[in-house]
């Protein structure tokens, strides 16, 4: 619990048996988390079994894709605050408190992996991937320069926190099922006039396996194109309703 609000951690997982137990055990030691929800997104290995053994609540989502898994996990979570993280061990539980503290001033807090001093040796943040994320983030920032004036350096960081109220507001605007879900969440929050803050988080080497979206240049290019199309759709083809200024 954090300042009288319950906190749920949501972890989307697809064949993550190499890492899921260590990730759940690390985050269980974070005192502000009330529950850990692992989304079994059609795993064909022991991911669900190991996650449950480590103390997580496992939910099933048959629609494939990172976005679909996160939507299922956030819908199933019971917390007033939702924290999202990867199952590969590349993010640290000690950064949870940083995300939570900034939620006092925002509806969503984004992590960024592009602060060079926070990227550990061996992390999957090579030069091209890092600057590709910066470029796409600056494009999104430019699209919403008026009236939001956001400051972004990373569209692909999956370590983030949002209030339940923010999720309820942006949920009808979310439809991407793959990696483009990450910038879509950001765009949806801006459409709903929620305040978004970005903070640097530690980015470490994966504990095992490989990225499903950025391990090769071809996958990076496909992911970047999908993100670009999603940002353009959200900004130029959908209209945002000017509601409250905070989530």
C-alpha positions as CSV (number, residue, x, y, z in Angstrom):
1,X,0.0,0.0,0.0
2,X,1.2,3.5,-0.7
3,X,-0.4,6.4,1.1
4,X,-3.6,4.6,1.8
5,X,-3.9,3.4,-1.8
6,X,-3.5,-0.3,-2.8
7,X,-0.9,-1.1,-5.4
8,X,-1.1,-3.9,-8.0
9,X,1.9,-5.0,-10.2
10,X,0.9,-6.4,-13.6
11,X,3.4,-8.6,-15.5
12,X,2.5,-9.8,-19.1
13,X,4.2,-13.1,-19.8
14,X,4.7,-15.3,-22.9
15,X,7.0,-18.3,-22.4
16,X,9.1,-16.6,-19.6
17,X,9.9,-19.7,-17.5
18,X,13.6,-18.7,-17.4
19,X,12.9,-15.5,-15.6
20,X,9.4,-15.2,-14.1
21,X,10.1,-16.8,-10.7
22,X,13.1,-14.5,-10.0
23,X,11.1,-11.4,-11.1
24,X,8.1,-12.3,-9.0
25,X,10.3,-13.0,-6.0
26,X,12.2,-9.7,-6.3
27,X,9.0,-7.6,-6.6
28,X,7.3,-9.5,-3.7
29,X,10.0,-8.0,-1.5
30,X,8.9,-4.5,-2.5
31,X,6.8,-3.4,0.6
32,X,4.4,-1.1,-1.3
33,X,3.0,-3.8,-3.5
34,X,-0.3,-5.5,-2.4
35,X,-0.6,-8.0,-5.2
36,X,1.3,-9.3,-8.3
37,X,-0.7,-10.3,-11.3
38,X,1.0,-12.4,-14.0
39,X,-0.9,-12.7,-17.3
40,X,-0.4,-16.0,-19.0
41,X,-0.6,-15.0,-22.6
42,X,-0.8,-18.5,-24.2
43,X,2.4,-19.7,-22.6
44,X,3.5,-23.1,-23.8
45,X,6.0,-23.7,-20.9
46,X,5.9,-23.6,-17.1
47,X,5.5,-19.8,-16.7
48,X,2.1,-19.9,-15.0
49,X,3.2,-22.7,-12.7
50,X,6.4,-21.0,-11.6
51,X,4.7,-17.6,-11.2
52,X,2.0,-19.1,-8.9
53,X,4.6,-20.9,-6.9
54,X,6.5,-17.6,-6.4
55,X,3.3,-16.0,-5.0
56,X,1.7,-14.3,-8.0
57,X,-1.9,-14.5,-9.0
58,X,-2.1,-15.8,-12.5
59,X,-4.8,-14.8,-15.0
60,X,-5.2,-16.1,-18.5
61,X,-5.5,-14.1,-21.8
62,X,-5.9,-16.0,-25.0
63,X,-5.7,-13.0,-27.3
64,X,-2.0,-12.9,-28.3
65,X,0.1,-9.7,-27.8
66,X,1.7,-7.5,-25.2
67,X,-1.2,-5.0,-25.3
68,X,-3.8,-7.7,-25.0
69,X,-2.0,-9.2,-22.0
70,X,-1.7,-5.8,-20.2
71,X,-5.3,-5.0,-20.7
72,X,-6.3,-8.3,-19.2
73,X,-4.0,-7.8,-16.3
74,X,-5.1,-4.3,-15.5
75,X,-8.7,-5.3,-15.7
76,X,-8.1,-8.2,-13.3
77,X,-6.0,-6.2,-10.8
78,X,-7.6,-4.9,-7.7
79,X,-5.3,-2.0,-6.8
80,X,-6.0,1.7,-6.8
81,X,-2.6,2.0,-8.5
82,X,-1.4,-0.1,-11.3
83,X,2.3,-0.7,-11.9
84,X,3.4,-2.4,-15.2
85,X,6.7,-4.2,-15.7
86,X,8.3,-6.8,-18.0
87,X,8.8,-10.4,-17.1
88,X,12.4,-10.6,-18.3
89,X,14.1,-9.1,-15.2
90,X,15.4,-6.0,-17.0
91,X,13.7,-3.7,-14.5
92,X,14.4,-3.3,-10.7
93,X,11.9,-3.5,-7.9
94,X,13.6,-0.6,-6.1
95,X,12.3,1.8,-8.7
96,X,8.7,1.1,-7.8
97,X,8.8,3.8,-5.1
98,X,10.0,6.4,-7.6
99,X,7.0,5.8,-9.8
100,X,4.6,5.9,-6.9
101,X,5.9,9.1,-5.5
102,X,5.4,11.0,-8.8
103,X,1.8,9.7,-9.0
104,X,1.0,12.4,-6.5
105,X,1.4,14.9,-9.3
106,X,0.3,12.9,-12.4
107,X,-2.2,10.4,-13.7
108,X,0.6,8.3,-15.3
109,X,4.3,8.0,-14.6
110,X,6.5,6.7,-17.4
111,X,9.9,5.2,-17.0
112,X,12.6,6.0,-19.5
113,X,15.5,3.7,-20.4
114,X,17.4,6.3,-22.5
115,X,19.2,8.0,-19.6
116,X,22.6,6.6,-20.3
117,X,23.8,6.6,-16.7
118,X,20.9,4.3,-15.8
119,X,21.5,1.7,-18.5
120,X,23.6,-1.1,-17.1
121,X,26.2,-3.1,-19.0
122,X,24.6,-5.8,-21.1
123,X,21.2,-4.2,-21.3
124,X,19.3,-4.4,-24.6
125,X,19.6,-0.7,-25.3
126,X,22.1,-0.4,-28.2
127,X,22.8,2.9,-29.9
128,X,20.2,2.4,-32.7
129,X,17.5,1.2,-30.4
130,X,18.1,3.9,-27.9
131,X,18.0,6.8,-30.4
132,X,15.1,5.2,-32.2
133,X,13.1,5.4,-29.0
134,X,14.2,9.0,-28.5
135,X,13.2,10.0,-32.0
136,X,9.8,8.4,-31.8
137,X,9.2,9.9,-28.3
138,X,10.1,13.4,-29.6
139,X,7.7,12.8,-32.5
140,X,4.9,12.0,-30.1
141,X,5.9,15.0,-28.0
142,X,5.8,17.3,-31.0
143,X,2.3,16.0,-32.0
144,X,1.0,17.0,-28.5
145,X,3.1,20.1,-28.1
146,X,-0.1,22.1,-28.0
147,X,-1.7,22.1,-25.5
148,X,0.0,19.4,-23.4
149,X,3.7,20.3,-23.8
150,X,4.8,16.8,-22.6
151,X,8.5,15.8,-22.3
152,X,9.3,12.3,-23.5
153,X,12.5,10.4,-24.4
154,X,11.2,6.8,-24.6
155,X,8.0,5.3,-26.2
156,X,8.9,1.7,-25.6
157,X,9.6,1.6,-21.9
158,X,7.1,-0.8,-20.3
159,X,7.9,0.1,-16.7
160,X,5.2,2.6,-15.8
161,X,2.5,3.4,-13.2
162,X,-1.0,4.8,-13.5
163,X,-3.9,5.4,-11.2
164,X,-7.0,3.3,-11.5
165,X,-8.9,6.5,-12.4
166,X,-6.5,7.1,-15.3
167,X,-7.0,3.6,-16.6
168,X,-10.7,3.9,-16.4
169,X,-10.6,7.1,-18.5
170,X,-8.2,5.8,-21.2
171,X,-9.5,2.2,-21.4
172,X,-12.1,2.9,-24.1
173,X,-9.3,4.4,-26.3
174,X,-7.0,1.4,-26.1
175,X,-7.2,-1.1,-29.0
176,X,-3.6,-2.1,-29.9
177,X,-2.7,-5.7,-28.9
178,X,1.0,-5.6,-29.7
179,X,4.0,-3.4,-28.8
180,X,2.3,-0.3,-30.2
181,X,0.2,-0.5,-27.0
182,X,3.0,1.4,-25.2
183,X,2.7,4.7,-27.1
184,X,-1.0,4.2,-27.5
185,X,-1.3,4.4,-23.7
186,X,0.6,7.7,-23.7
187,X,-1.5,9.1,-26.5
188,X,-4.7,8.1,-24.9
189,X,-3.7,9.8,-21.6
190,X,-2.9,13.0,-23.5
191,X,-6.2,12.8,-25.3
192,X,-7.9,12.6,-22.0
193,X,-5.8,15.5,-20.7
194,X,-4.2,13.4,-18.0
195,X,-0.8,14.7,-16.7
196,X,2.1,12.4,-17.6
197,X,5.6,12.6,-16.0
198,X,8.6,10.7,-17.3
199,X,11.4,9.6,-14.9
200,X,14.7,7.6,-15.5
201,X,14.7,4.0,-14.3
202,X,17.5,1.4,-14.1
203,X,17.6,-0.8,-17.2
204,X,19.5,-4.1,-16.7
205,X,20.5,-7.1,-18.8
206,X,17.7,-9.6,-19.3
207,X,17.8,-12.6,-16.9
208,X,17.1,-14.9,-19.8
209,X,15.4,-15.3,-23.2
210,X,15.3,-12.6,-25.8
211,X,13.0,-9.7,-26.7
212,X,10.0,-10.5,-28.9
213,X,10.1,-7.1,-30.5
214,X,13.6,-5.7,-30.6
215,X,16.2,-8.5,-30.7
216,X,16.8,-8.0,-34.5
217,X,16.9,-5.0,-36.7
218,X,13.9,-6.3,-38.7
219,X,11.8,-6.6,-35.6
220,X,12.9,-3.2,-34.4
221,X,11.9,-1.7,-37.8
222,X,8.5,-3.4,-37.7
223,X,7.8,-2.3,-34.2
224,X,8.9,1.3,-35.0
225,X,6.5,1.4,-38.0
226,X,3.6,0.2,-35.9
227,X,4.3,2.7,-33.2
228,X,4.5,5.5,-35.8
229,X,1.2,4.6,-37.3
230,X,-0.4,4.4,-33.9
231,X,0.8,7.8,-32.9
232,X,-0.4,9.3,-36.2
233,X,-3.8,7.6,-35.8
234,X,-4.3,8.8,-32.3
235,X,-3.3,12.4,-33.1
236,X,-4.7,13.0,-36.5
237,X,-7.7,10.6,-36.9
238,X,-9.1,10.6,-33.4
239,X,-10.3,13.5,-31.4
240,X,-9.5,13.9,-27.7
241,X,-12.1,15.2,-25.3
242,X,-11.0,18.1,-23.1
243,X,-11.9,16.8,-19.7
244,X,-10.1,17.2,-16.4
245,X,-6.4,18.2,-16.2
246,X,-5.3,15.4,-13.9
247,X,-5.9,11.6,-13.6
